[in-house]
Amino acid sequence: MEEFHEEKAFVVEEVNNVIKESIETTIQNAAYHHNKVGQWNSNIVEQCLKRLAGLNKPFKYIGGFPWGLHAQLCKRTGRVFTLLLLVTGIVLRMVRCTTYKYDSKTMYCIVNVFGLA
């Protein structure tokens, strides 16, 4: 019975590994370039969605802000920044969420994944 629950669970570590691999594959230690951010963002979201679907979990992952998977890349300047994410209209008991932060010498990449049961 426990195996069934594990197979169907939203495992944060597993999802974070998917995010990390997607970011590292896309960015590959590149320096921050404002004109590349849009493409990097799209690639990270697409790769995450494909890999999450491959986990065969009973969750729906929707690409795009604010309901599903969202990636935010920003230049690392030494200043404090705040990322505010509002999610409304969803029964929160049905939502599983994780946020993964990747940082390099020149940028931060923050990815939010919402799994809808």
Biopython code that builds the backbone (N, CA, C, O; Angstrom):
import numpy as np
from Bio.PDB.StructureBuilder import StructureBuilder

atoms = [
    (1, "MET", "N", (0.816, -1.194, 0.000)),
    (1, "MET", "CA", (0.000, 0.000, 0.000)),
    (1, "MET", "C", (0.860, 1.258, 0.000)),
    (1, "MET", "O", (0.521, 2.229, -0.676)),
    (2, "GLU", "N", (1.971, 1.263, 0.747)),
    (2, "GLU", "CA", (2.852, 2.422, 0.770)),
    (2, "GLU", "C", (3.466, 2.692, -0.590)),
    (2, "GLU", "O", (3.650, 3.850, -0.965)),
    (3, "GLU", "N", (3.789, 1.629, -1.345)),
    (3, "GLU", "CA", (4.376, 1.806, -2.674)),
    (3, "GLU", "C", (3.422, 2.577, -3.574)),
    (3, "GLU", "O", (3.857, 3.439, -4.337)),
    (4, "PHE", "N", (2.136, 2.282, -3.496)),
    (4, "PHE", "CA", (1.155, 2.981, -4.311)),
    (4, "PHE", "C", (1.176, 4.472, -4.018)),
    (4, "PHE", "O", (1.156, 5.293, -4.936)),
    (5, "HIS", "N", (1.216, 4.820, -2.737)),
    (5, "HIS", "CA", (1.219, 6.224, -2.359)),
    (5, "HIS", "C", (2.509, 6.919, -2.796)),
    (5, "HIS", "O", (2.476, 8.072, -3.224)),
    (6, "GLU", "N", (3.650, 6.221, -2.689)),
    (6, "GLU", "CA", (4.915, 6.814, -3.126)),
    (6, "GLU", "C", (4.915, 7.064, -4.623)),
    (6, "GLU", "O", (5.383, 8.105, -5.084)),
    (7, "GLU", "N", (4.385, 6.103, -5.389)),
    (7, "GLU", "CA", (4.355, 6.247, -6.842)),
    (7, "GLU", "C", (3.487, 7.421, -7.269)),
    (7, "GLU", "O", (3.765, 8.048, -8.292)),
    (8, "LYS", "N", (2.462, 7.726, -6.523)),
    (8, "LYS", "CA", (1.515, 8.776, -6.887)),
    (8, "LYS", "C", (1.813, 10.111, -6.213)),
    (8, "LYS", "O", (1.132, 11.103, -6.473)),
    (9, "ALA", "N", (2.815, 10.142, -5.360)),
    (9, "ALA", "CA", (3.099, 11.346, -4.582)),
    (9, "ALA", "C", (3.874, 12.381, -5.394)),
    (9, "ALA", "O", (4.606, 12.047, -6.325)),
    (10, "PHE", "N", (3.693, 13.631, -5.018)),
    (10, "PHE", "CA", (4.474, 14.746, -5.549)),
    (10, "PHE", "C", (5.727, 14.798, -4.691)),
    (10, "PHE", "O", (5.695, 15.328, -3.580)),
    (11, "VAL", "N", (6.812, 14.261, -5.185)),
    (11, "VAL", "CA", (8.056, 14.174, -4.423)),
    (11, "VAL", "C", (8.908, 15.392, -4.769)),
    (11, "VAL", "O", (9.431, 15.505, -5.878)),
    (12, "VAL", "N", (9.039, 16.291, -3.814)),
    (12, "VAL", "CA", (9.723, 17.568, -4.038)),
    (12, "VAL", "C", (11.149, 17.348, -4.525)),
    (12, "VAL", "O", (11.589, 18.023, -5.455)),
    (13, "GLU", "N", (11.878, 16.423, -3.918)),
    (13, "GLU", "CA", (13.265, 16.169, -4.324)),
    (13, "GLU", "C", (13.340, 15.724, -5.785)),
    (13, "GLU", "O", (14.232, 16.144, -6.523)),
    (14, "GLU", "N", (12.412, 14.885, -6.189)),
    (14, "GLU", "CA", (12.368, 14.395, -7.566)),
    (14, "GLU", "C", (12.081, 15.542, -8.542)),
    (14, "GLU", "O", (12.722, 15.651, -9.588)),
    (15, "VAL", "N", (11.122, 16.386, -8.193)),
    (15, "VAL", "CA", (10.771, 17.529, -9.035)),
    (15, "VAL", "C", (11.932, 18.526, -9.074)),
    (15, "VAL", "O", (12.246, 19.059, -10.139)),
    (16, "ASN", "N", (12.566, 18.783, -7.942)),
    (16, "ASN", "CA", (13.711, 19.691, -7.909)),
    (16, "ASN", "C", (14.861, 19.183, -8.774)),
    (16, "ASN", "O", (15.554, 19.981, -9.405)),
    (17, "ASN", "N", (15.074, 17.862, -8.811)),
    (17, "ASN", "CA", (16.110, 17.298, -9.685)),
    (17, "ASN", "C", (15.787, 17.549, -11.156)),
    (17, "ASN", "O", (16.680, 17.858, -11.945)),
    (18, "VAL", "N", (14.520, 17.418, -11.522)),
    (18, "VAL", "CA", (14.088, 17.702, -12.892)),
    (18, "VAL", "C", (14.376, 19.162, -13.227)),
    (18, "VAL", "O", (14.897, 19.465, -14.300)),
    (19, "ILE", "N", (14.038, 20.058, -12.313)),
    (19, "ILE", "CA", (14.264, 21.491, -12.536)),
    (19, "ILE", "C", (15.757, 21.772, -12.688)),
    (19, "ILE", "O", (16.176, 22.448, -13.628)),
    (20, "LYS", "N", (16.552, 21.252, -11.762)),
    (20, "LYS", "CA", (18.001, 21.482, -11.780)),
    (20, "LYS", "C", (18.618, 21.013, -13.093)),
    (20, "LYS", "O", (19.405, 21.736, -13.702)),
    (21, "GLU", "N", (18.266, 19.812, -13.530)),
    (21, "GLU", "CA", (18.797, 19.272, -14.784)),
    (21, "GLU", "C", (18.378, 20.130, -15.976)),
    (21, "GLU", "O", (19.170, 20.357, -16.890)),
    (22, "SER", "N", (17.147, 20.599, -15.966)),
    (22, "SER", "CA", (16.653, 21.435, -17.064)),
    (22, "SER", "C", (17.385, 22.771, -17.119)),
    (22, "SER", "O", (17.730, 23.248, -18.201)),
    (23, "ILE", "N", (17.621, 23.368, -15.971)),
    (23, "ILE", "CA", (18.350, 24.635, -15.920)),
    (23, "ILE", "C", (19.783, 24.443, -16.389)),
    (23, "ILE", "O", (20.276, 25.197, -17.228)),
    (24, "GLU", "N", (20.447, 23.432, -15.844)),
    (24, "GLU", "CA", (21.850, 23.212, -16.192)),
    (24, "GLU", "C", (22.026, 22.872, -17.660)),
    (24, "GLU", "O", (23.006, 23.293, -18.275)),
    (25, "THR", "N", (21.098, 22.121, -18.236)),
    (25, "THR", "CA", (21.155, 21.796, -19.663)),
    (25, "THR", "C", (20.983, 23.050, -20.504)),
    (25, "THR", "O", (21.638, 23.198, -21.536)),
    (26, "THR", "N", (20.115, 23.948, -20.079)),
    (26, "THR", "CA", (19.813, 25.159, -20.842)),
    (26, "THR", "C", (20.891, 26.223, -20.695)),
    (26, "THR", "O", (21.375, 26.762, -21.691)),
    (27, "ILE", "N", (21.262, 26.523, -19.480)),
    (27, "ILE", "CA", (22.169, 27.650, -19.233)),
    (27, "ILE", "C", (23.637, 27.263, -19.409)),
    (27, "ILE", "O", (24.423, 28.050, -19.935)),
    (28, "GLN", "N", (24.008, 26.073, -18.981)),
    (28, "GLN", "CA", (25.366, 25.561, -19.136)),
    (28, "GLN", "C", (26.438, 26.573, -18.731)),
    (28, "GLN", "O", (27.373, 26.814, -19.495)),
    (29, "ASN", "N", (26.320, 27.153, -17.569)),
    (29, "ASN", "CA", (27.307, 28.105, -17.029)),
    (29, "ASN", "C", (27.507, 29.360, -17.879)),
    (29, "ASN", "O", (28.555, 30.001, -17.794)),
    (30, "ALA", "N", (26.533, 29.711, -18.682)),
    (30, "ALA", "CA", (26.633, 30.926, -19.501)),
    (30, "ALA", "C", (26.521, 32.164, -18.627)),
    (30, "ALA", "O", (25.921, 32.123, -17.552)),
    (31, "ALA", "N", (27.089, 33.244, -19.081)),
    (31, "ALA", "CA", (26.940, 34.533, -18.409)),
    (31, "ALA", "C", (25.579, 35.115, -18.774)),
    (31, "ALA", "O", (25.008, 34.784, -19.813)),
    (32, "TYR", "N", (25.070, 35.979, -17.913)),
    (32, "TYR", "CA", (23.769, 36.608, -18.148)),
    (32, "TYR", "C", (23.813, 37.480, -19.406)),
    (32, "TYR", "O", (24.689, 38.330, -19.564)),
    (33, "HIS", "N", (22.839, 37.242, -20.298)),
    (33, "HIS", "CA", (22.640, 38.065, -21.500)),
    (33, "HIS", "C", (21.152, 38.345, -21.593)),
    (33, "HIS", "O", (20.352, 37.433, -21.799)),
    (34, "HIS", "N", (20.784, 39.605, -21.440)),
    (34, "HIS", "CA", (19.374, 39.984, -21.425)),
    (34, "HIS", "C", (18.617, 39.459, -22.657)),
    (34, "HIS", "O", (17.481, 39.001, -22.529)),
    (35, "ASN", "N", (19.224, 39.520, -23.825)),
    (35, "ASN", "CA", (18.533, 39.097, -25.047)),
    (35, "ASN", "C", (18.365, 37.584, -25.151)),
    (35, "ASN", "O", (17.658, 37.119, -26.046)),
    (36, "LYS", "N", (18.985, 36.800, -24.276)),
    (36, "LYS", "CA", (18.819, 35.343, -24.288)),
    (36, "LYS", "C", (17.809, 34.848, -23.246)),
    (36, "LYS", "O", (17.420, 33.680, -23.264)),
    (37, "VAL", "N", (17.396, 35.717, -22.359)),
    (37, "VAL", "CA", (16.542, 35.314, -21.233)),
    (37, "VAL", "C", (15.234, 34.678, -21.701)),
    (37, "VAL", "O", (14.819, 33.653, -21.160)),
    (38, "GLY", "N", (14.591, 35.266, -22.686)),
    (38, "GLY", "CA", (13.323, 34.721, -23.167)),
    (38, "GLY", "C", (13.454, 33.301, -23.679)),
    (38, "GLY", "O", (12.627, 32.446, -23.362)),
    (39, "GLN", "N", (14.481, 33.043, -24.464)),
    (39, "GLN", "CA", (14.694, 31.696, -24.995)),
    (39, "GLN", "C", (15.086, 30.723, -23.896)),
    (39, "GLN", "O", (14.605, 29.590, -23.870)),
    (40, "TRP", "N", (15.954, 31.151, -22.990)),
    (40, "TRP", "CA", (16.320, 30.291, -21.864)),
    (40, "TRP", "C", (15.083, 29.925, -21.052)),
    (40, "TRP", "O", (14.891, 28.765, -20.687)),
    (41, "ASN", "N", (14.251, 30.918, -20.774)),
    (41, "ASN", "CA", (13.034, 30.693, -19.997)),
    (41, "ASN", "C", (12.154, 29.650, -20.683)),
    (41, "ASN", "O", (11.708, 28.693, -20.051)),
    (42, "SER", "N", (11.909, 29.840, -21.975)),
    (42, "SER", "CA", (11.081, 28.890, -22.732)),
    (42, "SER", "C", (11.671, 27.486, -22.709)),
    (42, "SER", "O", (10.949, 26.510, -22.508)),
    (43, "ASN", "N", (12.985, 27.382, -22.915)),
    (43, "ASN", "CA", (13.637, 26.071, -22.927)),
    (43, "ASN", "C", (13.528, 25.372, -21.574)),
    (43, "ASN", "O", (13.268, 24.171, -21.509)),
    (44, "ILE", "N", (13.727, 26.126, -20.500)),
    (44, "ILE", "CA", (13.634, 25.536, -19.160)),
    (44, "ILE", "C", (12.226, 25.013, -18.903)),
    (44, "ILE", "O", (12.053, 23.892, -18.426)),
    (45, "VAL", "N", (11.230, 25.817, -19.216)),
    (45, "VAL", "CA", (9.836, 25.405, -19.001)),
    (45, "VAL", "C", (9.502, 24.177, -19.846)),
    (45, "VAL", "O", (8.911, 23.225, -19.336)),
    (46, "GLU", "N", (9.869, 24.181, -21.129)),
    (46, "GLU", "CA", (9.579, 23.041, -22.007)),
    (46, "GLU", "C", (10.258, 21.767, -21.521)),
    (46, "GLU", "O", (9.634, 20.707, -21.473)),
    (47, "GLN", "N", (11.539, 21.868, -21.160)),
    (47, "GLN", "CA", (12.255, 20.685, -20.682)),
    (47, "GLN", "C", (11.654, 20.162, -19.378)),
    (47, "GLN", "O", (11.502, 18.953, -19.206)),
    (48, "CYS", "N", (11.316, 21.060, -18.470)),
    (48, "CYS", "CA", (10.695, 20.633, -17.213)),
    (48, "CYS", "C", (9.376, 19.917, -17.473)),
    (48, "CYS", "O", (9.119, 18.859, -16.898)),
    (49, "LEU", "N", (8.543, 20.485, -18.330)),
    (49, "LEU", "CA", (7.248, 19.862, -18.622)),
    (49, "LEU", "C", (7.423, 18.460, -19.202)),
    (49, "LEU", "O", (6.720, 17.532, -18.802)),
    (50, "LYS", "N", (8.353, 18.300, -20.141)),
    (50, "LYS", "CA", (8.594, 16.979, -20.740)),
    (50, "LYS", "C", (9.078, 15.986, -19.698)),
    (50, "LYS", "O", (8.597, 14.854, -19.639)),
    (51, "ARG", "N", (10.026, 16.411, -18.880)),
    (51, "ARG", "CA", (10.591, 15.502, -17.876)),
    (51, "ARG", "C", (9.589, 15.177, -16.768)),
    (51, "ARG", "O", (9.546, 14.048, -16.280)),
    (52, "LEU", "N", (8.789, 16.161, -16.374)),
    (52, "LEU", "CA", (7.766, 15.907, -15.356)),
    (52, "LEU", "C", (6.705, 14.947, -15.885)),
    (52, "LEU", "O", (6.245, 14.068, -15.156)),
    (53, "ALA", "N", (6.321, 15.107, -17.128)),
    (53, "ALA", "CA", (5.350, 14.185, -17.732)),
    (53, "ALA", "C", (5.918, 12.768, -17.758)),
    (53, "ALA", "O", (5.179, 11.796, -17.602)),
    (54, "GLY", "N", (7.223, 12.656, -17.953)),
    (54, "GLY", "CA", (7.875, 11.352, -17.986)),
    (54, "GLY", "C", (7.903, 10.641, -16.643)),
    (54, "GLY", "O", (8.173, 9.441, -16.587)),
    (55, "LEU", "N", (7.629, 11.361, -15.556)),
    (55, "LEU", "CA", (7.578, 10.741, -14.234)),
    (55, "LEU", "C", (6.305, 9.916, -14.029)),
    (55, "LEU", "O", (6.225, 9.110, -13.102)),
    (56, "ASN", "N", (5.309, 10.124, -14.902)),
    (56, "ASN", "CA", (4.039, 9.392, -14.832)),
    (56, "ASN", "C", (3.335, 9.518, -13.489)),
    (56, "ASN", "O", (2.859, 8.532, -12.926)),
    (57, "LYS", "N", (3.277, 10.736, -12.992)),
    (57, "LYS", "CA", (2.568, 11.019, -11.744)),
    (57, "LYS", "C", (1.165, 11.523, -12.089)),
    (57, "LYS", "O", (0.946, 12.023, -13.193)),
    (58, "PRO", "N", (0.215, 11.398, -11.163)),
    (58, "PRO", "CA", (-1.168, 11.813, -11.451)),
    (58, "PRO", "C", (-1.382, 13.316, -11.260)),
    (58, "PRO", "O", (-2.364, 13.733, -10.645)),
    (59, "PHE", "N", (-0.475, 14.114, -11.780)),
    (59, "PHE", "CA", (-0.570, 15.564, -11.670)),
    (59, "PHE", "C", (-0.582, 16.161, -13.067)),
    (59, "PHE", "O", (-0.037, 15.590, -14.011)),
    (60, "LYS", "N", (-1.207, 17.306, -13.176)),
    (60, "LYS", "CA", (-1.179, 18.079, -14.415)),
    (60, "LYS", "C", (-0.232, 19.238, -14.198)),
    (60, "LYS", "O", (-0.344, 19.973, -13.217)),
    (61, "TYR", "N", (0.694, 19.393, -15.112)),
    (61, "TYR", "CA", (1.643, 20.501, -15.068)),
    (61, "TYR", "C", (1.345, 21.371, -16.268)),
    (61, "TYR", "O", (1.371, 20.900, -17.406)),
    (62, "ILE", "N", (1.068, 22.611, -16.025)),
    (62, "ILE", "CA", (0.686, 23.527, -17.083)),
    (62, "ILE", "C", (1.801, 24.539, -17.245)),
    (62, "ILE", "O", (2.193, 25.190, -16.276)),
    (63, "GLY", "N", (2.313, 24.680, -18.446)),
    (63, "GLY", "CA", (3.361, 25.661, -18.688)),
    (63, "GLY", "C", (2.775, 27.054, -18.738)),
    (63, "GLY", "O", (1.735, 27.275, -19.359)),
    (64, "GLY", "N", (3.423, 27.972, -18.103)),
    (64, "GLY", "CA", (2.980, 29.359, -18.167)),
    (64, "GLY", "C", (2.519, 29.886, -16.838)),
    (64, "GLY", "O", (1.990, 29.149, -16.006)),
    (65, "PHE", "N", (2.719, 31.136, -16.649)),
    (65, "PHE", "CA", (2.401, 31.847, -15.418)),
    (65, "PHE", "C", (0.942, 32.250, -15.432)),
    (65, "PHE", "O", (0.463, 32.612, -16.507)),
    (66, "PRO", "N", (0.190, 32.224, -14.348)),
    (66, "PRO", "CA", (0.595, 31.859, -13.006)),
    (66, "PRO", "C", (0.188, 30.465, -12.603)),
    (66, "PRO", "O", (0.492, 30.066, -11.479)),
    (67, "TRP", "N", (-0.483, 29.692, -13.445)),
    (67, "TRP", "CA", (-1.120, 28.469, -12.976)),
    (67, "TRP", "C", (-0.219, 27.258, -12.904)),
    (67, "TRP", "O", (-0.558, 26.306, -12.202)),
    (68, "GLY", "N", (0.885, 27.240, -13.574)),
    (68, "GLY", "CA", (1.656, 26.012, -13.582)),
    (68, "GLY", "C", (3.121, 26.216, -13.332)),
    (68, "GLY", "O", (3.532, 26.602, -12.238)),
    (69, "LEU", "N", (3.907, 25.957, -14.346)),
    (69, "LEU", "CA", (5.340, 26.005, -14.198)),
    (69, "LEU", "C", (5.832, 27.362, -14.661)),
    (69, "LEU", "O", (5.466, 27.825, -15.742)),
    (70, "HIS", "N", (6.647, 27.990, -13.862)),
    (70, "HIS", "CA", (7.103, 29.347, -14.168)),
    (70, "HIS", "C", (8.577, 29.454, -13.853)),
    (70, "HIS", "O", (9.023, 29.027, -12.788)),
    (71, "ALA", "N", (9.338, 30.021, -14.776)),
    (71, "ALA", "CA", (10.762, 30.268, -14.539)),
    (71, "ALA", "C", (11.017, 31.764, -14.585)),
    (71, "ALA", "O", (10.476, 32.466, -15.440)),
    (72, "GLN", "N", (11.823, 32.241, -13.685)),
    (72, "GLN", "CA", (12.182, 33.658, -13.633)),
    (72, "GLN", "C", (13.695, 33.748, -13.620)),
    (72, "GLN", "O", (14.339, 33.247, -12.699)),
    (73, "LEU", "N", (14.275, 34.386, -14.639)),
    (73, "LEU", "CA", (15.711, 34.612, -14.673)),
    (73, "LEU", "C", (15.960, 36.086, -14.466)),
    (73, "LEU", "O", (15.276, 36.923, -15.055)),
    (74, "CYS", "N", (16.931, 36.411, -13.638)),
    (74, "CYS", "CA", (17.257, 37.813, -13.434)),
    (74, "CYS", "C", (18.754, 37.969, -13.212)),
    (74, "CYS", "O", (19.429, 37.073, -12.706)),
    (75, "LYS", "N", (19.241, 39.121, -13.601)),
    (75, "LYS", "CA", (20.659, 39.423, -13.486)),
    (75, "LYS", "C", (21.043, 39.549, -12.021)),
    (75, "LYS", "O", (20.308, 40.118, -11.215)),
    (76, "ARG", "N", (22.181, 39.019, -11.702)),
    (76, "ARG", "CA", (22.684, 39.086, -10.328)),
    (76, "ARG", "C", (23.469, 40.386, -10.182)),
    (76, "ARG", "O", (24.543, 40.550, -10.761)),
    (77, "THR", "N", (22.915, 41.301, -9.401)),
    (77, "THR", "CA", (23.531, 42.617, -9.254)),
    (77, "THR", "C", (23.985, 42.909, -7.832)),
    (77, "THR", "O", (24.625, 43.933, -7.590)),
    (78, "GLY", "N", (23.673, 42.043, -6.900)),
    (78, "GLY", "CA", (24.011, 42.290, -5.512)),
    (78, "GLY", "C", (22.892, 42.995, -4.767)),
    (78, "GLY", "O", (22.959, 43.152, -3.548)),
    (79, "ARG", "N", (21.878, 43.415, -5.479)),
    (79, "ARG", "CA", (20.733, 44.066, -4.839)),
    (79, "ARG", "C", (19.735, 43.013, -4.393)),
    (79, "ARG", "O", (19.685, 41.911, -4.939)),
    (80, "VAL", "N", (18.956, 43.362, -3.414)),
    (80, "VAL", "CA", (17.897, 42.479, -2.945)),
    (80, "VAL", "C", (16.751, 42.537, -3.947)),
    (80, "VAL", "O", (16.408, 43.610, -4.442)),
    (81, "PHE", "N", (16.168, 41.395, -4.242)),
    (81, "PHE", "CA", (15.011, 41.389, -5.128)),
    (81, "PHE", "C", (13.899, 40.571, -4.495)),
    (81, "PHE", "O", (14.146, 39.693, -3.668)),
    (82, "THR", "N", (12.697, 40.869, -4.889)),
    (82, "THR", "CA", (11.538, 40.160, -4.376)),
    (82, "THR", "C", (10.749, 39.621, -5.546)),
    (82, "THR", "O", (10.475, 40.345, -6.503)),
    (83, "LEU", "N", (10.383, 38.366, -5.477)),
    (83, "LEU", "CA", (9.543, 37.756, -6.491)),
    (83, "LEU", "C", (8.231, 37.396, -5.818)),
    (83, "LEU", "O", (8.195, 36.569, -4.907)),
    (84, "LEU", "N", (7.163, 38.015, -6.270)),
    (84, "LEU", "CA", (5.856, 37.784, -5.691)),
    (84, "LEU", "C", (5.041, 36.956, -6.661)),
    (84, "LEU", "O", (4.880, 37.330, -7.823)),
    (85, "LEU", "N", (4.535, 35.853, -6.199)),
    (85, "LEU", "CA", (3.743, 34.972, -7.040)),
    (85, "LEU", "C", (2.385, 34.788, -6.386)),
    (85, "LEU", "O", (2.288, 34.255, -5.281)),
    (86, "LEU", "N", (1.352, 35.224, -7.060)),
    (86, "LEU", "CA", (0.004, 35.099, -6.539)),
    (86, "LEU", "C", (-0.738, 34.000, -7.280)),
    (86, "LEU", "O", (-0.767, 33.980, -8.511)),
    (87, "VAL", "N", (-1.319, 33.115, -6.549)),
    (87, "VAL", "CA", (-2.129, 32.067, -7.150)),
    (87, "VAL", "C", (-3.490, 32.127, -6.486)),
    (87, "VAL", "O", (-3.613, 31.967, -5.272)),
    (88, "THR", "N", (-4.503, 32.360, -7.290)),
    (88, "THR", "CA", (-5.857, 32.441, -6.749)),
    (88, "THR", "C", (-6.773, 31.519, -7.527)),
    (88, "THR", "O", (-6.493, 31.162, -8.672)),
    (89, "GLY", "N", (-7.855, 31.144, -6.902)),
    (89, "GLY", "CA", (-8.877, 30.369, -7.585)),
    (89, "GLY", "C", (-8.631, 28.878, -7.617)),
    (89, "GLY", "O", (-9.364, 28.160, -8.297)),
    (90, "ILE", "N", (-7.627, 28.381, -6.907)),
    (90, "ILE", "CA", (-7.365, 26.943, -6.882)),
    (90, "ILE", "C", (-7.581, 26.464, -5.451)),
    (90, "ILE", "O", (-7.195, 27.134, -4.494)),
    (91, "VAL", "N", (-8.193, 25.311, -5.323)),
    (91, "VAL", "CA", (-8.328, 24.706, -4.003)),
    (91, "VAL", "C", (-6.939, 24.225, -3.598)),
    (91, "VAL", "O", (-6.405, 23.292, -4.197)),
    (92, "LEU", "N", (-6.357, 24.855, -2.591)),
    (92, "LEU", "CA", (-4.956, 24.619, -2.270)),
    (92, "LEU", "C", (-4.654, 23.202, -1.815)),
    (92, "LEU", "O", (-3.512, 22.756, -1.928)),
    (93, "ARG", "N", (-5.626, 22.495, -1.313)),
    (93, "ARG", "CA", (-5.376, 21.116, -0.917)),
    (93, "ARG", "C", (-5.074, 20.231, -2.116)),
    (93, "ARG", "O", (-4.484, 19.162, -1.962)),
    (94, "MET", "N", (-5.467, 20.660, -3.298)),
    (94, "MET", "CA", (-5.247, 19.873, -4.502)),
    (94, "MET", "C", (-3.946, 20.254, -5.205)),
    (94, "MET", "O", (-3.595, 19.650, -6.219)),
    (95, "VAL", "N", (-3.240, 21.230, -4.691)),
    (95, "VAL", "CA", (-2.044, 21.737, -5.348)),
    (95, "VAL", "C", (-0.810, 21.337, -4.562)),
    (95, "VAL", "O", (-0.769, 21.471, -3.339)),
    (96, "ARG", "N", (0.190, 20.847, -5.268)),
    (96, "ARG", "CA", (1.498, 20.586, -4.672)),
    (96, "ARG", "C", (2.453, 21.561, -5.340)),
    (96, "ARG", "O", (2.333, 21.830, -6.535)),
    (97, "CYS", "N", (3.389, 22.085, -4.586)),
    (97, "CYS", "CA", (4.247, 23.135, -5.120)),
    (97, "CYS", "C", (5.672, 22.984, -4.616)),
    (97, "CYS", "O", (5.908, 22.530, -3.496)),
    (98, "THR", "N", (6.610, 23.370, -5.455)),
    (98, "THR", "CA", (7.992, 23.506, -5.030)),
    (98, "THR", "C", (8.613, 24.682, -5.774)),
    (98, "THR", "O", (8.224, 24.995, -6.900)),
    (99, "THR", "N", (9.563, 25.315, -5.145)),
    (99, "THR", "CA", (10.325, 26.402, -5.759)),
    (99, "THR", "C", (11.788, 26.031, -5.681)),
    (99, "THR", "O", (12.289, 25.649, -4.623)),
    (100, "TYR", "N", (12.468, 26.145, -6.801)),
    (100, "TYR", "CA", (13.885, 25.807, -6.868)),
    (100, "TYR", "C", (14.654, 27.045, -7.298)),
    (100, "TYR", "O", (14.291, 27.703, -8.273)),
    (101, "LYS", "N", (15.712, 27.358, -6.572)),
    (101, "LYS", "CA", (16.534, 28.521, -6.910)),
    (101, "LYS", "C", (17.915, 28.044, -7.348)),
    (101, "LYS", "O", (18.598, 27.310, -6.635)),
    (102, "TYR", "N", (18.298, 28.479, -8.526)),
    (102, "TYR", "CA", (19.626, 28.196, -9.077)),
    (102, "TYR", "C", (20.341, 29.523, -9.183)),
    (102, "TYR", "O", (19.768, 30.502, -9.662)),
    (103, "ASP", "N", (21.579, 29.569, -8.744)),
    (103, "ASP", "CA", (22.312, 30.815, -8.955)),
    (103, "ASP", "C", (23.703, 30.522, -9.473)),
    (103, "ASP", "O", (24.327, 29.517, -9.134)),
    (104, "SER", "N", (24.163, 31.437, -10.305)),
    (104, "SER", "CA", (25.506, 31.375, -10.853)),
    (104, "SER", "C", (26.188, 32.693, -10.510)),
    (104, "SER", "O", (25.648, 33.490, -9.743)),
    (105, "LYS", "N", (27.346, 32.924, -11.062)),
    (105, "LYS", "CA", (28.064, 34.163, -10.787)),
    (105, "LYS", "C", (27.349, 35.383, -11.361)),
    (105, "LYS", "O", (27.526, 36.496, -10.865)),
    (106, "THR", "N", (26.538, 35.180, -12.412)),
    (106, "THR", "CA", (25.945, 36.329, -13.093)),
    (106, "THR", "C", (24.427, 36.382, -13.061)),
    (106, "THR", "O", (23.850, 37.395, -13.458)),
    (107, "MET", "N", (23.753, 35.322, -12.601)),
    (107, "MET", "CA", (22.289, 35.340, -12.628)),
    (107, "MET", "C", (21.677, 34.400, -11.609)),
    (107, "MET", "O", (22.323, 33.494, -11.082)),
    (108, "TYR", "N", (20.401, 34.654, -11.355)),
    (108, "TYR", "CA", (19.549, 33.766, -10.574)),
    (108, "TYR", "C", (18.503, 33.199, -11.512)),
    (108, "TYR", "O", (18.069, 33.864, -12.453)),
    (109, "CYS", "N", (18.104, 31.971, -11.251)),
    (109, "CYS", "CA", (16.975, 31.383, -11.973)),
    (109, "CYS", "C", (16.089, 30.735, -10.920)),
    (109, "CYS", "O", (16.527, 29.837, -10.200)),
    (110, "ILE", "N", (14.860, 31.184, -10.831)),
    (110, "ILE", "CA", (13.907, 30.674, -9.852)),
    (110, "ILE", "C", (12.775, 30.014, -10.622)),
    (110, "ILE", "O", (12.139, 30.643, -11.468)),
    (111, "VAL", "N", (12.528, 28.751, -10.328)),
    (111, "VAL", "CA", (11.495, 28.001, -11.029)),
    (111, "VAL", "C", (10.468, 27.528, -10.016)),
    (111, "VAL", "O", (10.810, 26.906, -9.010)),
    (112, "ASN", "N", (9.206, 27.829, -10.293)),
    (112, "ASN", "CA", (8.087, 27.361, -9.469)),
    (112, "ASN", "C", (7.353, 26.285, -10.250)),
    (112, "ASN", "O", (7.052, 26.469, -11.429)),
    (113, "VAL", "N", (7.065, 25.168, -9.606)),
    (113, "VAL", "CA", (6.290, 24.095, -10.235)),
    (113, "VAL", "C", (5.078, 23.827, -9.363)),
    (113, "VAL", "O", (5.196, 23.576, -8.164)),
    (114, "PHE", "N", (3.906, 23.886, -9.993)),
    (114, "PHE", "CA", (2.660, 23.562, -9.329)),
    (114, "PHE", "C", (2.100, 22.298, -9.957)),
    (114, "PHE", "O", (1.870, 22.251, -11.165)),
    (115, "GLY", "N", (1.884, 21.292, -9.158)),
    (115, "GLY", "CA", (1.283, 20.040, -9.633)),
    (115, "GLY", "C", (-0.163, 20.013, -9.187)),
    (115, "GLY", "O", (-0.443, 20.046, -7.988)),
    (116, "LEU", "N", (-1.079, 19.955, -10.127)),
    (116, "LEU", "CA", (-2.510, 19.945, -9.825)),
    (116, "LEU", "C", (-2.997, 18.509, -9.819)),
    (116, "LEU", "O", (-2.857, 17.795, -10.812)),
    (117, "ALA", "N", (-3.570, 18.085, -8.697)),
    (117, "ALA", "CA", (-4.046, 16.709, -8.573)),
    (117, "ALA", "C", (-5.412, 16.565, -9.217)),
    (117, "ALA", "O", (-5.983, 15.475, -9.216)),
]
sb = StructureBuilder()
sb.init_structure("model")
sb.init_model(0)
sb.init_chain("A")
sb.init_seg("    ")
for serial, (resi, resn, name, xyz) in enumerate(atoms, 1):
    if name == "N":
        sb.init_residue(resn, " ", resi, " ")
    sb.init_atom(name, np.array(xyz, "f"), 0.0, 1.0, " ", f" {name:<3s}", serial, name[0])
structure = sb.get_structure()
